[in-house]
Amino acid sequence: FLLARCCTNHSYKFITFNAANYGWMDKDEILDILETKHQELFTWLENQPQENWILGPEKKWSTSQHIQHLADSLQLLNKALSYPRFFLKYKFGICNRESRDYNTIVKKYQQKLSENREGLRNFNKKLNKPTLKEKKRLITKLQIQQKKLQYKTKKISEKNLDSLVIPHPLMGKMTIREIIMWTVYHTEHHTKTLQKFY
């Protein structure tokens, strides 16, 4: 049971973008920035020529693959958050430490990407390349999934955000608060990659 697949395709020679300097976030702050980061991505997509959807730098993902990856990642997270709380506790236990802040999560994720380059590169080659006909459906899917995540986050207590854990394929077990903050960074990271290279 893995929550979300990760990628290194967007790092481009493993250049890392400087994330905003966020610390620990409460639920309202997470919801606000989750919405903001996705709206930045949707605004960028709206301003791109249609033909750019299936294009990308040589040997890198197309724009459509970035969106497919983000939509799939959100869908997996929403599926995990749909399980009853008792199931998550039974399956993965509970956290015995404080939730890490945003900056700590980002640094650890960048470190894990750097340490697992070859395996992740092989995963990247297997991702389906959506066509132009699939653009509207895929962007709509991403919009729906990010709204679902906001809705599910609102329903989780501050206590459960820090006590319940879900496994991440690179990061190991993360609290729900941590993995939603990771999702903020994941979205920002892909958006900045698209803005810089596409």
N, C-alpha and C positions, 0 to 999 in steps of 0.2 A: 504494500500500500504506500505509494509515493504521491506526495501532494502535487508537485509541479516539476516539469522538466526545465532544465536550465540550458543556457547556450553561451557560446563564446563568439559566435559569428559577429555580433554587434560591436565587439571590442576593437576590431581592426588593428592588428598588430599589438593587441592588448594595451592600447591607449585607454586610460581610464579618465572619465570625466569627473570634475569636482562637483560632488553633490552639494546641495545647499546645507548649511550648517544647522541641522535639526538635532535636538536632543531627545529626551524622553517625551512621548506624546500621550495625552489623554484621548479618549474616544472621539470627542468632538474635533480635536485638532487633526486626528487621523482622517476622519470623514471629510473635513475641509480640504486637506491636501490631496487626498485620493481623487476627489472631484476635480480639483485644479489641474493635477497632472494629466488626467485623462482628457480634459477639455483642451489643454495645450496640444495634445496629440491629435484630437479630432479637428482642431482648427488648422493644423499643419496639413492634414490629409485633404481637407476641403479646398485648400489652395494649390494642390498639385495637379498637373495635367493628367488626364485619364491614362495616357500611355505610360506614365511613370509607374503605375501600379505593378506592372510585371517586370520592371527594370531594376537593376542594382549594380553596384561595382563588380568588377570581374571576380569570380569565385566567391562572391558574397551573396547573402540572401537578397531577394527582391523585396520591394516594399510590402507586397502581399504576404510574403513569408513572415516578415516581422509581425504583421497584424494577426496572422494565423497563430503564431507562437504566443502572442499576448492573450488572445482570446482563449486558446487552449489552457494556458496557465491559470487564468481566472476561473474557467469552468471547473478545473480540477480542484481549485481551492474552495469554490462554492459547494462542490459535491462533498468535500471533506467536512465543511461546516454544517452540512445538512444532517449529519449523523447525530443521534442523541448524545447529550453530554456524558451520560453514563457509559456509552460505548467508547467514546474517546478516552475516558479515564481508564476503562478496562483494557483497551487495546494499547495505549501508549503511556499510561501512568499520569502523574501530575508533576508539575515543575517544582523543584526544590531550591530555586534561586530566584532572584529578582529578574524581571524582564530587562534585556539590554536596550540601550537607547539606539536611536536611528543611526548615528555616526558609527557606533560599534558594529552594528549589523552590516552597514555598507563596507566597512574595512574588512570584515571577515569574509563577506561574499566576494569581494575583489581578490582576496588572498586565495580563496578556494577556486575561483576561475583560473587564476594563474597556475595553481598546482595541478589542475586537471585538464590542461589544454588539449592533449591528444584525444582523450576519450570524448570530450565534448565536441571536438571538431568532427569526429566520426558521426556523432548524433546529428550534427547540423546538416550533413550531406543527405540525410534521410527524410528531411522535412518536405512535405508536399508543397508544390508551387501553385497557389490558387490563380485562376485566370481572371481576366477583366470581367467576365460574366458573373463571377462570384464576389466582386468587390462590394456591392451594396449589401448582400447577405452577410458577408464577413464583418463589415464595419458595424452593421446592426447587431450582430452577435456580440461583438466586443462591447458595444454600448449597453446591451441588456445585461451582460455578465458583470460589468462594473457597477451597474445600479443594484444588481442582486447582492454584490459584495457589500455595498453600503448599507443595504437593508438588513442583511444578516449581521453586520457589525453593530448596528444600532440595537439589535435584539440581545446581544451578548453583554453580560454584566462586566463591569471593570474587574471584578474579582476573577471571573472566568477567563477574561482576556489574558491574565497573568498566570493562571493555574493550569489551564488546559494546554496540551502540547500536540503538535502535528509534525510528522517527519518531513524534512526537505531533503531531496536527493544529494545535495552538496553540503548543506549546512547542518545536517542532523536534526535532532528534535528542536523545535522552536515553539515558543509560546504563540498563541493566536495573535496577541498584540505585535509580536516581533514579525510574524510572517505577513501580516497586513502592512506593516511598515516596510518590509522588504518589497512587497508588491508596489508600493509607492515608488521606491527607488528603481525597481525593475522597469516600470512604465517610463519614468523619467530617462533612464539610461537608453532605452530604445528610441525614445523621442529625440534625444540629443544626437544619437547616431544617425537617424534619418535626416535631421536638420543639417548635420555637418557633411554627410557623404552622399546624399541623394538629391 
